[in-house]
Amino acid sequence: MEATKLIRDAVSRVTALRQSATDNPELARAISEVKRLQARRFAGTYFDLLQSEQYQPAALFFLEELYSEKDYTLRDAQFARIASGLERLFPQQVVQTAVSMARLHHLTEELDLAMAQCWLSHGALDEVARYVAAWRSVGRHADRDIQLATVLEVGQELDRLTRTPGLRMMLKMMRGPARMMGLSALQQFLESGFDTFAAMGRKGDGATYFLDTVRQREAGLIERLFQAGAVACETEITQILGQAL
């Protein structure tokens, strides 16, 4: 029952955060702008992987499922609804992945809301200077490190799932029941993640290289955004955005 509680608590907190934005249209627009810029930043940071036949699926999966401005309301509701059944129906590895996703989603929404609030207070700046200023105003270096660690944890867990005997067949058999139970979004996420990491795993140490690349680039950028001069950060972000597709 611990996993059930963790997932439901995280989803409940995300719902409350979303409601605070829904009640304030200006804040909702700011959140959307922050998320959109962050998605462009990710696309620029991983331009090379997005052009790679081997790593493009994984980079797109991370971009669409973890870094985009996509509305995850439906998937969140499904996570909460199936939470109690996860521990009965799925192997422990799947349950742990769901818990990690819920924790990550909660922290990400919390940080994005804080960024949006600071984004509004720096409205006189251009978008890059505004983003850097908002990042530094929010602070929370430890939470940024936790956010990255949890992203990597989700990737590592998805990679481990690909080595669970019979799990792919189990996921395939669940398509019909998942659709009937209104859990298609969750089912799609699990299958997409599984297939993406399985494909990388068939090509040597693909998953390890991908996750190590994400770790190095994100950790380096986080450190520079906190420690480097504002102008240097703005220059780097501008260059990164220029590489985005």
C-alpha positions as CSV (number, residue, x, y, z in Angstrom):
1,M,0.0,0.0,0.0
2,E,3.0,2.3,0.4
3,A,3.3,2.7,-3.4
4,T,-0.4,3.4,-3.7
5,K,-0.2,6.2,-1.1
6,L,2.9,7.8,-2.7
7,I,1.3,7.9,-6.1
8,R,-2.0,9.2,-4.9
9,D,-0.4,11.9,-2.7
10,A,1.8,13.0,-5.6
11,V,-1.1,13.2,-8.0
12,S,-3.2,15.1,-5.5
13,R,-0.5,17.7,-5.0
14,V,-0.1,18.1,-8.8
15,T,-3.8,18.6,-9.1
16,A,-3.7,21.3,-6.4
17,L,-0.8,23.0,-8.2
18,R,-2.7,23.0,-11.5
19,Q,-5.8,24.4,-9.9
20,S,-3.8,27.4,-8.6
21,A,-2.8,28.1,-12.2
22,T,-6.3,27.5,-13.5
23,D,-7.6,30.2,-11.1
24,N,-5.0,32.7,-12.4
25,P,-5.0,32.9,-16.3
26,E,-1.9,35.1,-16.3
27,L,0.0,32.5,-14.2
28,A,-1.3,29.7,-16.4
29,R,0.1,31.5,-19.5
30,A,3.5,32.0,-17.7
31,I,3.7,28.3,-16.9
32,S,3.0,27.4,-20.5
33,E,5.7,29.8,-21.6
34,V,8.3,28.4,-19.2
35,K,7.5,24.8,-20.2
36,R,7.7,25.7,-23.9
37,L,11.1,27.3,-23.5
38,Q,12.3,24.4,-21.4
39,A,11.2,22.0,-24.2
40,R,13.1,24.0,-26.8
41,R,16.1,24.0,-24.5
42,F,16.0,20.2,-24.2
43,A,15.7,19.9,-28.0
44,G,18.7,22.2,-28.5
45,T,20.8,20.5,-25.8
46,Y,20.2,17.1,-27.4
47,F,20.2,18.2,-31.0
48,D,22.8,15.5,-31.9
49,L,20.9,12.7,-30.2
50,L,17.6,13.8,-31.9
51,Q,19.5,13.4,-35.2
52,S,20.8,10.0,-34.3
53,E,19.1,6.9,-35.6
54,Q,20.0,5.0,-32.4
55,Y,19.2,7.7,-29.8
56,Q,16.4,9.7,-31.5
57,P,13.5,7.5,-30.0
58,A,14.9,7.9,-26.5
59,A,15.5,11.6,-26.8
60,L,12.0,12.1,-28.2
61,F,10.5,10.0,-25.4
62,F,12.2,12.1,-22.8
63,L,11.2,15.3,-24.6
64,E,7.6,14.3,-25.0
65,E,7.1,12.5,-21.7
66,L,9.3,14.4,-19.2
67,Y,10.2,17.8,-20.7
68,S,7.3,19.0,-22.8
69,E,4.4,21.3,-22.1
70,K,2.1,18.4,-22.8
71,D,-1.0,18.2,-20.6
72,Y,-0.5,15.1,-18.4
73,T,-3.9,15.5,-16.6
74,L,-5.3,12.3,-18.2
75,R,-2.3,10.2,-17.4
76,D,-2.2,11.5,-13.8
77,A,-5.8,10.6,-13.3
78,Q,-5.1,7.1,-14.6
79,F,-2.0,6.8,-12.4
80,A,-4.2,7.6,-9.4
81,R,-7.0,5.4,-10.4
82,I,-4.8,2.3,-11.0
83,A,-2.5,3.0,-8.0
84,S,-4.1,0.4,-5.8
85,G,-4.1,-2.2,-8.5
86,L,-0.5,-1.6,-9.5
87,E,0.9,-3.6,-6.6
88,R,-1.5,-6.5,-7.3
89,L,-1.2,-6.6,-11.1
90,F,2.4,-5.6,-12.0
91,P,5.9,-6.7,-11.1
92,Q,7.6,-4.6,-8.4
93,Q,9.8,-3.0,-11.1
94,V,6.7,-1.5,-12.8
95,V,5.4,-0.3,-9.5
96,Q,8.7,1.4,-8.7
97,T,8.7,3.1,-12.1
98,A,5.2,4.4,-11.5
99,V,6.2,5.8,-8.1
100,S,9.3,7.5,-9.6
101,M,7.2,9.0,-12.3
102,A,4.7,10.4,-9.8
103,R,7.4,11.9,-7.6
104,L,9.1,13.4,-10.7
105,H,5.9,14.9,-12.0
106,H,5.1,16.5,-8.6
107,L,8.5,18.1,-8.2
108,T,8.6,19.3,-11.9
109,E,5.2,20.9,-11.6
110,E,6.2,22.6,-8.3
111,L,9.4,24.0,-9.8
112,D,7.6,25.1,-13.0
113,L,5.0,26.9,-10.9
114,A,7.7,28.7,-8.9
115,M,9.5,29.6,-12.2
116,A,6.3,31.0,-13.7
117,Q,5.7,33.2,-10.6
118,C,9.2,34.6,-11.0
119,W,8.8,34.8,-14.8
120,L,6.0,37.2,-14.2
121,S,8.1,39.4,-12.0
122,H,10.8,39.7,-14.6
123,G,8.5,40.7,-17.5
124,A,10.7,43.5,-18.7
125,L,13.5,41.2,-19.8
126,D,13.7,39.2,-23.0
127,E,12.8,35.5,-22.7
128,V,16.3,34.2,-22.2
129,A,17.3,36.8,-19.6
130,R,13.9,36.3,-18.0
131,Y,14.4,32.5,-17.8
132,V,17.9,32.9,-16.2
133,A,16.6,35.5,-13.7
134,A,13.6,33.3,-12.8
135,W,15.9,30.3,-12.3
136,R,18.1,32.1,-10.0
137,S,15.2,33.7,-8.1
138,V,13.7,30.3,-7.5
139,G,17.0,28.8,-6.4
140,R,16.3,25.4,-4.9
141,H,19.6,23.9,-6.1
142,A,19.0,20.7,-4.1
143,D,15.6,20.2,-5.7
144,R,17.1,20.6,-9.2
145,D,19.6,17.9,-8.4
146,I,16.8,15.7,-7.1
147,Q,14.8,16.4,-10.2
148,L,17.6,15.3,-12.5
149,A,18.4,12.2,-10.3
150,T,14.7,11.2,-10.6
151,V,14.7,11.6,-14.3
152,L,17.7,9.3,-14.5
153,E,16.1,6.9,-12.1
154,V,13.0,6.6,-14.4
155,G,15.3,5.9,-17.3
156,Q,17.3,3.3,-15.4
157,E,14.1,1.6,-14.3
158,L,12.7,1.5,-17.8
159,D,16.0,0.0,-19.0
160,R,15.7,-2.6,-16.2
161,L,12.1,-3.4,-17.2
162,T,13.4,-4.5,-20.7
163,R,15.2,-7.3,-19.0
164,T,12.2,-8.6,-17.0
165,P,11.2,-12.0,-18.6
166,G,7.7,-11.9,-20.1
167,L,7.0,-8.3,-19.3
168,R,6.6,-7.2,-22.9
169,M,4.1,-9.9,-23.5
170,M,2.3,-9.0,-20.4
171,L,2.0,-5.3,-21.5
172,K,0.7,-6.4,-24.9
173,M,-1.9,-8.6,-23.3
174,M,-3.0,-5.7,-21.1
175,R,-4.0,-3.4,-24.1
176,G,-7.6,-4.6,-24.2
177,P,-8.2,-4.5,-20.4
178,A,-6.4,-1.1,-20.1
179,R,-8.6,0.4,-22.9
180,M,-11.8,-0.9,-21.2
181,M,-10.7,0.5,-17.8
182,G,-9.9,3.9,-19.3
183,L,-6.1,3.5,-18.8
184,S,-4.9,3.9,-22.4
185,A,-2.6,6.8,-21.6
186,L,-0.8,4.9,-18.9
187,Q,-0.6,1.8,-21.1
188,Q,0.9,3.9,-23.9
189,F,3.5,5.4,-21.7
190,L,4.6,2.0,-20.4
191,E,4.8,0.4,-23.8
192,S,6.6,3.4,-25.4
193,G,9.2,3.5,-22.6
194,F,9.7,-0.2,-22.7
195,D,10.2,-0.4,-26.5
196,T,12.4,2.7,-26.6
197,F,14.8,1.3,-24.0
198,A,14.7,-2.2,-25.4
199,A,15.7,-0.9,-28.8
200,M,18.7,1.0,-27.3
201,G,19.6,-2.1,-25.3
202,R,19.9,-4.2,-28.4
203,K,22.7,-2.0,-29.6
204,G,25.4,-2.5,-27.0
205,D,25.5,-0.1,-24.1
206,G,23.1,2.3,-25.8
207,A,20.9,3.0,-22.7
208,T,24.0,3.5,-20.5
209,Y,25.5,6.0,-23.0
210,F,22.2,7.9,-23.4
211,L,21.6,8.2,-19.6
212,D,25.2,9.2,-19.0
213,T,24.9,11.9,-21.6
214,V,21.8,13.3,-20.0
215,R,23.4,13.2,-16.6
216,Q,26.5,15.0,-17.8
217,R,24.8,17.7,-19.8
218,E,22.0,18.4,-17.4
219,A,24.2,18.5,-14.3
220,G,26.7,20.8,-16.1
221,L,23.9,23.2,-17.1
222,I,22.3,23.2,-13.7
223,E,25.7,24.1,-12.1
224,R,26.4,26.9,-14.6
225,L,22.9,28.4,-14.2
226,F,23.6,28.7,-10.5
227,Q,27.3,29.6,-10.5
228,A,28.2,31.3,-13.8
229,G,27.7,34.9,-14.6
230,A,24.2,35.9,-15.8
231,V,25.5,37.1,-19.2
232,A,27.5,33.8,-19.7
233,C,24.3,31.8,-18.9
234,E,22.2,33.9,-21.3
235,T,24.7,33.4,-24.1
236,E,24.7,29.7,-23.6
237,I,21.0,29.3,-23.4
238,T,20.6,31.5,-26.6
239,Q,23.1,29.2,-28.4
240,I,21.3,26.1,-27.2
241,L,17.9,27.4,-28.3
242,G,19.4,28.2,-31.7
243,Q,20.1,24.5,-32.2
244,A,16.6,23.4,-31.4
245,L,14.6,21.9,-34.2
